[in-house]
Amino acid sequence: MSAPISREAAQQLSPVEALRRLALETLSECGEGYCLSLRGFLSRCGARIHPEIVRGIMADLRQDGLVAHCRGLMTEDGEMAGSGWGITPAGQAHLRALPRPVAPAMKEAAVAMKVAWDADLAHRDLVLAACFAGAAHEAALTSPLTADGAPTALLGAFLTALIDPMSADLDYLRADPASGEAARSDGPETTA
């Protein structure tokens, strides 16, 4: 994993450096040996980028040996998908060596959670949040519609449970979903 950098340092990246990083991160999520077509890349990267810019960035990364061009791609349905790109081992190594931006507020919150954990002040709250996170991750993994969103579901449930373990947003993760509403009606007691 790459070393964290400040938000200020991350904002100093040129647009080309930021796009190169986004391309490597997106391809890395697919894993080594897998390739994405232009359409697949654009749908996964989470940014609205003109296709010609993507092609230029990929050509640049390919020239540096960080990305490989792949031909004869097929969809999961067996349809032809044309060509695309995949990350190389050198690209993976380059991405790991890049500093990763960490928002100062997130870092401060993580430090505060660690201090509370070390002081034995928040074990119950953190363990409860971790239990909800694990349940959300498993629920997302077993759903064909959201399996790709499992890490997001895990983090979202963890943060929601840490803020308010009684949140209605967590009811689908409870052994008895109705118990959340009942507990909220009864008072501050928590039901996992």
N, C-alpha and C positions, 0 to 999 in steps of 0.2 A: 504494500500500500504506500502511496506517495505521502510525503511530509506535508502538513498543513501550512498554508500561507494566509496572510491577512486579507481581508476584503479589499483593502487599499491596493495591495500588490496584485490581486486578481483583476482589479479594475484597470491596472496598467497594462494588461495584455492587449496587444493589438487585435483588431478584428480578425485578422488572418490567424494569429496564434490561438485565439478563442475558438475559431471554427475548426482548426486542426485538432485541438483538444476534444471538442465535441464529437468530431468524426471518429477519433480513436476510442473515446469512451463508448460511443454507440456501437461500434463494431466489436469492442471488447465484451460488451454485455452478451453478444451472441456466442462468443467463445471462439477459440482458435479452431480453424478448420471449417468454420461456417461463413457464408457470404451473404450479403444483402444486396438486392437490386436497388436501383435508384428509388423506386417507389417504396420499397421496404425500408430503406434508410430514412427517407423523408417522414414516413409514418412513425418510426421508432425514435427519432432524434428529439422530438418535442419542440422543434423550432421551425418557423416558416422561412425556408431558405430557397432561393431560386435554384432550379436544377443545374443551370450552367455554373453557378458558384460551387455547388457540391462537386460537380465534375472536375472543376479546376483544383479544388482542395484535395480531392482524391488523387488527381494526377501528381500533385506536389508531394503528397504522402507516399505515393507509389515510387516516385523518383528517389525518395529518401530511404526506400526499402521498408517502410513501416506498414504499408498496405499492399496487398496483392490483388491484381485484377482477376476476376473469375468469369468464366464463360459457361454457357449451357445451364444456367440456374433453372430450377423447377420449383413450382409452388408445392404446398403440402397435398394439393389435389392432383398433382402430376402434370400440371400445365406448364408450358414453357414460360420462363420469366426473364429470359435474356441474359445479360451479364450484370456484374456487380463487383463488390469489393469485400475483402476479408482482411482481418488484422493478421500481421505476421508475428512470429516470436519476437523479432526486433521491435515491432510496434508495441507489443505487450510490455517489453522491458522498458521502452521509452516512456510509456504511459505510467508505469509504476515509479519511474524516476522523477516524474513531474511533480512539483508541489501542488497540493490540492487546496482550493480555497475553503476556509471555514469562516462562517459569519461570526463576528465577535460575540453576539448575543447567544448563539448556540454554544460556543465554546464556554462562555461564562456560565450558562445553565448546566452544562455537563460538569464543569468544575464544582459548582454548588451541589449537584447531585452526588458527586464522588465524595465531597467533604461530609455531607450528611450521612452517606453510607458508612464512611470510615468512623464517624462519630456515633454510629449505631442509632441515629435518630430517625431514619426513614426506611429501614429495612422492609417493614410491612407494606408501605406504599409502593416502593419500587418492585417488590416481589409480586404484589397484586397487579401492577401495571405490566410486568413481564408475563404474567399468566394470561392476561387479556391479549397481549401481543402475540404470544405463542398460539393462542386459539384463533386469532385473526389470520395469522400466517397459514395455519393448517386449513382453515376454511377457504382461503383464497387458492391454495394449492389444489384442493379437491374440486374446485369449480373450474370447468373448462373456459368459462368466460373471463375469469380474473386471475388465472395462474401466473401470468406475467406480472401482475400487480401485487404478488405476495409480499415482497419486501416493503412496498408502500403501505399495504394493509397492516403489516407488523408494526411499522413505525407510527402510523396514524393511531392505531389502537393503544400503543404504549403511551404516546403523548396524551391522548384523550383520557385514558385511565389515570395517568399521573395528575392531570388537572382536576378531573372529576370522575371517580370510579362509579358514580351513580348515573352517569350520562346515559340517556336513552339510546345514543349511538352505539353503545356497547351491548344492548339487550340481546342482539342476535348471537352473541358469544356466550351468553349465560346458559347453564345447564337447563334452566327453565326461564325462557325469555320473559314470561309474565312476572317473574320474581323481581325484576328491575323496577317495573311500574309499582308493584306492591311496596317495595322497599322505599321508593321515593315518596309514596303516600304516607308511609309509617314514620319516617324520620331519617336521621343521618346514618343509620346502620348500613353497612356495605354488604352486598350479596354478589358473589362471583359466579 
